[in-house]
Amino acid sequence: DSDAVVVTAVKLADDGSGDVVVRFHEAHGARTRATLTTGFEVAEVTVTDLLERPLPDAAAPRRDADRIAVRLRPFELVTLRLRRR
């Protein structure tokens, strides 16, 4: 929901699990907050690297059913793995 956030990929996870992977970045060079709204209820959100491996030290974004709140640093690239309910 933010003009500063650009979604670059929405795809199924490479492992065939049926999870949805969303990749996006902050494009204006400033800190920003945004809300990602899915078309399905999310059971779990995992922050991953570009190869879809979980980042154990990364805090999962706050979520409420189909809405995920994210905070991004300038030009930060984020990959989220969404498990459907």
PyMOL commands that set and color helices and strands:
alter all, ss='L'
color gray80, all
select strands_A, chain A and resi 5-12+20-26+32-37+42-48+62-64+67-72+77-84
alter strands_A, ss='S'
color yellow, strands_A
deselect
rebuild
show_as cartoon
